C-alpha cells in the first residue's frame, strides 16, 4: 500500500511541477491565464462504508483550474489594432464557422481588409454598420476595414451664431446700392465654404447691410455670383435681399425672403432652392456642368442677434464635404472602430463584440491563447464592450500574462519538496521490505 501511496504522491508532485512550469514558460504570452493544480485525497471503501480506521490510499489530480484574473494592461504598442480588455469578456474569433474566444488582442489586417488574429487564421467578430454609419447590434459579422474613399456630400444646411452691432450707421441703399466690390455698400461680410454633390467646394458670401433701426438686408452670393450663376451687378439680375427684423431687445423677430413671384415669406431661415455650381476664373463664370447637383441650402439665422457689440460670427457649421480618403483609424472604449478621413470626417465602420460565460473555468483550452465553449462553461452571451459587466477596450494596448513569477517560484520549491518527501516514502518502504526479507 505504501508504494502506491508514494507513487501517487510522486505523480501529483510531478503534475504540480508541470503546471507551474507551464505558467512560468508563458509569463510573456499576451492574454495568457495561469493555471493551478488542485488535488484530492483517495480512500478505499466498501459498499457499507470505510469505517473509522481506514487509511488513505494516496492523492490524485482533481483539476487544473485556470485563473481568469486581470492581467496588467501594457499601453503604447504603436499598433491601433492591438487591443486589451480592461475587465471581463473575451474577443470572438471565427475560423470558417468555428468560434473560439481569446484575451490576446494582437490583431492584424489580412489582404482583404478583414481584422484577424496574429496568424491570419481566424477573423475577429463584431457588429457592422448600415449606410448611415449606425452600428447594427445583435448580429455578429467579420469586422473589415474599408479603405475606399468617402463619397462627397452636398451642403444642405448652414448654421452659425451671429451678432450685428446695433450702433452701426444705416446705409442709404438708394444713393449707395449694394455692390459686392464696394465695401461702403454693405456693413459686414461673412464667408462660408459649401459643397456640391461632386465634392466641389464653393464660397457662399453673406453681405449684411443695415438699412434702418432694427432692420438689416442680407445678400447671398455663391462664388461671387447670384445663386443661379447670373451677374449680381446686371440690372436685370440684381439680387433681391432678405430682410431681418429685430425687436427693441435685439432679438431676431423675422427673416423676410421674397419668393420668385415677389411675395415675401417670413421664416427664421434663408433658403437657396436653386443655384448653379461653378466658379469665377479671371472674372468669367465657369459652371461645373450639369452632372453636379447643387441641392438646396438652408441657412439657419435663428441665432442672430443685434446687440451693441462687434459684428461677428462663430465658426459656421455646414453638413457638406468633399471626397475623403481614410487617413487613420481609432478605436474607443466601447470598441467602436472610427475611420478618420482626409476631409475631416469621421465614420464608424464597425464595433468589437465581446463574449461572456457563466463559468469561465469551464472553457476548454485549445492553444494559441484561445478557448472553446463547453457544456461546463455554458453558452456565450455577446454584447458591446462596457455593457453590463463587460470590460472596456484599450486600443494601442495589450493585456499581459497574469502569471506571478514570484509565486510560481515558490510553487516550484514546494513541488520539489513534495516530490522528495514522496520519494522518501517509497525509499523507506523499500528499506522495511529488505529488512523483512532478511528476517525470513
Secondary structure, 3 states (H helix, E strand, C coil): CHHHHHHHHHHHHHHHHHHHHHHHHCCCCCCCCCEEEEEEECCCCECCECCCCCCCCCEEEEEEEECCCCCCEEECCCCCCEEEEECECEEEEEECCEEEEECCCECEECCCCEEECCCCCCEEEEECECCCCCECCCCCEECECCCCCECCECCCEEECCEECCCCCCCCCCCCCCCCCCCHHHCCEEEEEEEECCCCCEEEEEEEEEEEECCEEEEEEEECCECCCCCCCCCHHHCCCCEEEEECCCCEEEEEEEECCCCCEEEECEEEECCCCCEEEECCEEEECCCCCCCCCEEEECCCEECCCCCCEECCCEECCECCECEEEEEECCCCEEEEEECCCCEEEEEEEEEEECCCHHHCEEEECCEEECCCCCCCCEEEECCCCCECEEEECEEECCCCCHHHHHHHHHHHHHHHHHHHHHHHHHHHHHHHHHHHC
